[in-house]
């Protein structure tokens, strides 16, 4: 049984998938096999969600560094042209 969906680039979509899996886990009867499968899907989605957050943070950090570098060159009167 495939419980995870293909990872979406949207971080919010990942969080929604985790919430849906958590709801399924809460509603799942005491069958240990099904609960383990859902718990594993939650671990996988959580890892993907964390990677998405890390990538978003890295992109934002890189973007801010680039903007600061450009501003510094503009203030100093230099450019890459």
N, C-alpha and C positions, 0 to 999 in steps of 0.2 A: 504494500500500500504506500503510495506517495503522498505524504502529508504536506510537504513543502511545495511552494510554487516557485517558478523561476524568479530569481531576484530582480526586483525592479530598481532602476537607478534612483527612484524617489525614496528618500529616507522615511517619509511619512507612511508610505505603502508598507515598508518593512515593519514598522511599528504596528500597523493595523493587522498584518498577518500574525504577529506575535500575540496580539490581543485575541484574535479569533481562535488561535490554537489554545490559549489559556482558558478561554470559555469552553472549548471542547473538552479540555482536560477536566475542568470542574464538573461538567455534566456526564463524563464517562463513568459508567458503573465500575465496580471493583475489579474488572478483568485486568489483570496485571500486564498482559501482553499489549493490549490496546493502549493502556496508560503509558507504558514504556515507549511505545512508538510515538505517541504524541509528545512525550517529554523530550525524546530525541529530536523531533522536528522543532520543538521550541529552542533547544540548544543550537541547532543549525541556524535557524532564523535569527537568533540572538547574536550569533557570531557574524552573520552577514550584516545585521543592523549595525553592529559595532564597527565593522569595516567601512560601512557607508558613512557613519559619523566621522570616523578618522579621516576618510578621504575628503569629506566636506571641510573639515577643520584644516587639513593640509592645504587644500585649494585656497581657502580664505586667507590662511597665513601667507602663502606664497604670493597671492594677489596683493596683500597689504605691503609686503616687502618690495614688490615690483613698483607699486605706486610711490612708496617712500623714496626709492632709488631714482625714479623719474623726477620727482619733485626736487630732490637734492641736486641733480644735474641741471634742472631748470634754474634753480637759485644760483648755482655756481656759474651759470652761463655756458655750460657745455652741453653737448648733445651727441648722439650716435650718428648723426647725419654726416 
